[in-house]
């Protein structure tokens, strides 16, 4: 309901559509890797397709994405750590940097894949925990038996 509230009804169409685009992109990347096993990065693919200019453009965009993404993770991690611990903000930013920095040094795709699988398993565990809490806390608002008020489903949804 919260995701629907934020994205509106177009979100119900966009999420599956973007999932299909990602699936097709993965299919194309697999085909490229089958054709040329020497390809190791997106910059190599851009070099094959667009030449030196494509390699430079893709490398620049990926570098900017990595720097900006890392900056976002540091800010989010530092702010959340500060909110949970009460430590000074700059200490939390430094602690987050110490935790995140070793991940930037990974160059092997196999190690990145293992970390990616751990991220997926973490999300599945969080979802399972949320579902368990939703079912087990029967007296709390927002549980399976005592629904919380919502802006989208006014009073008529109980009749469903």
Phi, psi and omega per residue, in radians:
X1 nan -0.669 -3.117
X2 -1.188 -0.730 3.098
X3 -1.103 -0.667 3.095
X4 -1.169 -0.649 3.114
X5 -1.120 -0.720 -3.099
X6 -1.302 -0.702 -3.053
X7 -1.666 -0.361 -3.093
X8 1.345 -3.048 -3.119
X9 -1.128 -0.542 3.084
X10 -1.062 -0.426 3.105
X11 -1.103 -0.530 3.103
X12 -1.155 -0.459 3.110
X13 -1.575 -0.695 -3.051
X14 -1.192 -0.676 -3.089
X15 -1.106 -0.893 3.075
X16 -1.117 -0.614 3.119
X17 -1.099 -0.811 3.110
X18 -1.161 -0.565 3.042
X19 -1.090 -0.716 3.096
X20 -1.152 -0.684 3.097
X21 -1.101 -0.752 3.110
X22 -1.115 -0.692 3.127
X23 -1.124 -0.747 3.134
X24 -1.166 -0.658 3.087
X25 -1.090 -0.753 3.106
X26 -1.099 -0.672 3.089
X27 -1.073 -0.806 3.135
X28 -1.107 -0.714 3.112
X29 -1.107 -0.688 3.082
X30 -1.079 -0.708 3.113
X31 -1.124 -0.724 3.135
X32 -1.113 -0.727 -3.141
X33 -1.180 -0.524 3.067
X34 -1.204 -0.670 -3.105
X35 -1.241 -0.773 -3.089
X36 -2.268 1.709 -3.118
X37 -1.230 -0.139 3.125
X38 -1.406 -0.202 3.134
X39 -1.229 2.214 -3.116
X40 -2.102 -0.216 -3.079
X41 -2.649 2.978 3.069
X42 -1.139 -0.554 3.095
X43 -1.108 -0.626 3.077
X44 -1.150 -0.681 3.097
X45 -1.120 -0.769 3.120
X46 -1.109 -0.611 3.096
X47 -1.140 -0.689 3.117
X48 -1.162 -0.678 -3.014
X49 -1.536 -0.807 -2.994
X50 -1.981 -0.070 3.141
X51 1.502 -2.805 -3.067
X52 -1.090 -0.665 -3.139
X53 -1.103 -0.773 3.115
X54 -1.081 -0.694 3.099
X55 -1.067 -0.787 -3.131
X56 -1.139 -0.775 -3.123
X57 -1.114 -0.835 -3.115
X58 -1.138 -0.737 3.117
X59 -1.076 -0.712 3.128
X60 -1.127 -0.781 3.132
X61 -1.138 -0.689 3.118
X62 -1.176 -0.662 3.087
X63 -1.102 -0.782 3.119
X64 -1.103 -0.702 3.122
X65 -1.086 -0.761 -3.137
X66 -1.128 -0.773 -3.128
X67 -1.144 -0.817 -3.120
X68 -1.204 -0.655 3.082
X69 -1.127 -0.756 3.106
X70 -1.107 -0.697 3.094
X71 -1.079 -0.744 3.104
X72 -1.101 -0.746 3.100
X73 -1.098 -0.712 3.123
X74 -1.099 -0.749 -3.140
X75 -1.154 -0.845 3.142
X76 -1.097 -0.814 3.136
X77 -1.107 -0.772 3.128
X78 -1.118 -0.756 3.127
X79 -1.141 -0.743 3.129
X80 -1.179 -0.698 3.100
X81 -1.128 -0.682 3.104
X82 -1.146 -0.696 3.134
X83 -1.173 -0.595 -3.119
X84 -1.426 -0.596 -2.992
X85 -1.791 -0.475 -3.087
X86 1.420 0.075 3.098
X87 -1.238 2.824 3.072
X88 -1.037 2.588 -3.027
X89 -1.064 -0.738 -3.102
X90 -1.149 -0.554 3.075
X91 -1.161 -0.728 3.131
X92 -1.141 -0.678 3.089
X93 -1.110 -0.730 3.130
X94 -1.147 -0.715 3.112
X95 -1.113 -0.720 3.108
X96 -1.127 -0.707 3.126
X97 -1.105 -0.698 3.120
X98 -1.125 -0.603 3.119
X99 -1.318 -0.625 -3.026
X100 -1.538 -0.560 -3.026
X101 -0.977 -0.744 3.137
X102 -1.044 -0.480 3.108
X103 -1.174 -0.437 3.127
X104 -1.282 -0.315 -3.090
X105 -1.526 -0.116 -3.110
X106 -1.302 2.237 3.139
X107 -2.059 -0.280 -3.109
X108 -1.486 2.302 3.136
X109 -1.115 -0.536 -3.127
X110 -1.135 -0.727 3.114
X111 -1.185 -0.675 3.105
X112 -1.123 -0.666 3.119
X113 -1.134 -0.685 3.113
X114 -1.119 -0.754 3.123
X115 -1.142 -0.645 3.099
X116 -1.118 -0.747 3.102
X117 -1.106 -0.700 3.086
X118 -1.082 -0.653 3.084
X119 -1.132 -0.710 3.107
X120 -1.142 -0.783 3.123
X121 -1.101 -0.629 3.071
X122 -1.098 -0.760 3.111
X123 -1.124 -0.684 3.099
X124 -1.125 -0.723 3.122
X125 -1.122 -0.711 3.105
X126 -1.123 -0.741 3.101
X127 -1.089 -0.756 3.119
X128 -1.105 -0.699 3.107
X129 -1.122 -0.742 3.122
X130 -1.117 -0.714 3.111
X131 -1.136 -0.703 3.106
X132 -1.081 -0.789 3.117
X133 -1.149 -0.614 3.127
X134 -1.119 -0.668 -3.107
X135 -1.462 -0.671 -2.994
X136 -1.426 -0.532 -3.141
X137 -1.530 1.347 -2.994
X138 -1.227 -0.417 -3.052
X139 -1.609 -0.266 -3.075
X140 -1.448 2.578 3.062
X141 -1.149 2.356 -3.114
X142 1.691 -0.038 3.096
X143 -1.426 3.134 -3.086
X144 -1.122 -0.598 -3.077
X145 -1.681 -0.383 -3.132
X146 -2.153 1.551 -3.051
X147 -1.239 2.571 3.095
X148 -1.456 2.685 3.101
X149 -1.107 2.569 -3.122
X150 -2.363 2.622 3.121
X151 -1.379 -0.403 -3.024
X152 -1.586 -0.579 -3.084
X153 -1.968 1.450 -2.945
X154 -1.001 -1.592 -3.127
X155 -2.181 -0.222 -3.014
X156 -1.425 -0.223 -3.026
X157 -1.252 -0.353 3.082
X158 -1.127 -0.414 -3.118
X159 -1.360 -0.142 -3.122
X160 -1.265 nan nan
